[in-house]
Amino acid sequence: MDVLSIARDALDLGPICDACLGRCVADRSRGLTNHDRGNALRVVVSMVDDEPLEVVGEPCWVCEGLTDRYDALAEQAVEAIGDIEFRTYQVGTRVSRFVEENDILLREEIRGDADAGEPIKSEVNREVGKRLGAMTDTRVEFGRPDVLVLLDMEADEIDVTVNSAFVYGRYRKLERGIPQTRWPCYECDGSGQSNGETCPGCDGSGYRYDRSVEQLIAPVIQEAMGGESATFHGAGREDVDARMLGRGRPFVVEVDEPRRRMVDTSELVDRIAEYADGAVEVNELALANYQMVEHVKELDASKTYEAHVSFDRPVGRPALIDAIERLAGRTIKQQTPTRVSHRRADLLRERTVHEIDLVEATETHAIISVHGEGGLYIKELMHGDEGRTDPSLAGLLGIGVTVDALDVVSVEADGEQAFDDDELLVGN
């Protein structure tokens, strides 16, 4: 069926606008808008059939004037978005049931196929989207845009969904006794109340610790972006009593419904340092996309630690060096540590000690550097956890070993893929 026959049949059905006429043959040509395509068909049919050019004086029976509202709808969308900062958008449309039925009927009657041509929702999305992008100097994004605009024609409403913003960085925890995330009190389950009174375990705060890395970083980023809330995602976590040194541990802060996105990350570094007051600092901050969350949470990483240990009785340096060398490169079998068995499944894990070196030592104390596979429990590698970790330094020495302090000095990705992936950063 040629396009002129299609156009004639469409014109015979009743008053129809140029855009709806052009949509009937949208799959037959490229490079024109449906409005221009329909107008051209109308003129050519008039010339070929030697009939006066039909001027549509009544509302289009298909769209009921919807295709004439694109400029107004784009302006309303901009107004609905308001002062929300965004760089990418997507437009969706919910047309009235009556218009949708007319649209299907048109294409079934003219083409014999409801899927022929182009659905009216697709045209509205594109045409309003083009105008929205031009008015705001932004671009369409079909994956995960900053804002999603839904044109609800049936309810005569425009709904705006603001997707989360993400900030990636590395944190250094410079004080001990700070967990990575909020830690609800076990005695009151985070309520702050126990038997109708202030919980003695947390003094009513609902948390075991007054501060966390999350609480010292996320609120600053949330405030800067004007978000409703913020969630902290870390690449693993260190013990509460361990410091995180070196370049720091990778993290992502996810900010819900941000009003601002393009914040100055260097300024954020300073603001977090001031807010944390020396307990925590951040570096390498960058705006990231949503894929960075899973990247950081799932990427396997190895860690390097420095363990400060003491011995139950004096140990000669040769015996200590021999025990350390026997751990190098070994696969360690570790039952879930006693200290975390109340909140983790009792499993047997195998992890590798990549490197282990003696940094300094006396007969009763030592500092030992351990580069281990992700998930290797360092404290248990030192003291053995009553045989639940094998081999261990304590087991090889045959004496008791106590971990006095533990520092994480490096967190790096295993293999070729690094945490700092430019493809996951905004603007790269």
C-alpha positions, 0 to 999 in steps of 0.5 A: 500500500503506497503512502498516498493511499494511506493518506487518502484513507486517513483523511477520509476517516474524519478531521485529522491533524498533520502530526497524526496523519504523518504518524501513520507513515512514520515508518516509511520515511526519515528526517521529517517530523510527523507534522511536516510529514503529514502536511506534505502528504496533505498537499500532495494528495490535494495536488494529485487528486486535483482537489482543494487543500483540506484545512482542518477546522475541527479538533483532530478526532485522534488526538483531540488537539494534544499534538498542538500542545507540545510547546505548552507542555514543555513549558509546564514541565520546566515549571514542574521541575522548578529549581532542581538542577539536572543535566539529563532527562527523560519524558514519559507520557500517559495519554487518556484511554480515549486518545489511546484507543483512537490512536490504535484504531487509526493505525488498525484501520489505515495500515491493518496493524496497530503497531504500524507507524508510530504510537502517539505516546512515542511522538509526545515523548520525543517532541516535548522532550526536544523542547524541554532539552532546548529550554533547559540546555540539557540532554535526553538520557534513556538509561537513568536520567537525572529527572524523569518527567511524566506527562499524565494527560488523563489526570492533567498532571505533570509528575517529576521524579528526581533520581539519586545523585552519587559522590565517590571518594575515599575516607581515612579514619584517623581515630579508633572507636568509630564504626563505618555506619550507624550502629543501633544499640542491641539493648533497645534495638535502636529505639532509645527506650528499654522497659519504658525508660531511657536505655542504659546501654545507649543513654537514649541515643539508640546507637552504640556509638555517638559517631560513625564514618557515615554520620561524619560524611553523608550529612555534609554531602546531603546538605550540599546537594539539598537532598531528602536523605543520604545512604553510605556505601563502603567497599568493605569495612574495617573494625571499629577499633581499627584506623583506616590510613593510606589513601583511604577506603573507597565509598559512595554516598547516595543522595535521594532527591537532590536539588543540586548535583554539580557541587564543588567536590574540593569544597566538600573535602574541606567542609567534611574535614571541618565537620569531622573535626579530625576524626575522619577526612576524605580525598579523591571526591568525584561526582559519580553515576549509579553504577559506582555503588555496585562497583564499590560494593562488589569489587573484590579488594585486597587490604594491607594492615599493620598489626601491633601485637604483644606476646605472652612471653619473650620471643626471639627474633629468629623464631618470630621471623621464621613463623612469619615466613611460614605464613607468607603465601599460605591459604588460611582456614578461618572459622567465623571469628568468635567476636562476630559469631553472634551476627554472622553465620558460622562458616569456614572460609579460606583466604590467602596471605599474599605478603607478610613482613616484620616491621619492627620487634622487641622480645615482647612486642612487634609490628607486622605488615600483612597484605591479605586477600579480601575477607581475611581476618587479621586479628585472628591470623595473629592470635588464632581465635582458640584454633578457629584460624589455622595456621596462625602466628600464635599457633606457629609460635606456640604462645599467646598473641594479643592484638593491641592495635590494628591499622588498615594502610591500603585498600586496593582492587585485585586484578586490573580493574581499579576502583577509580574507573573514569567511566563511572564518574560524571563528566567522563 
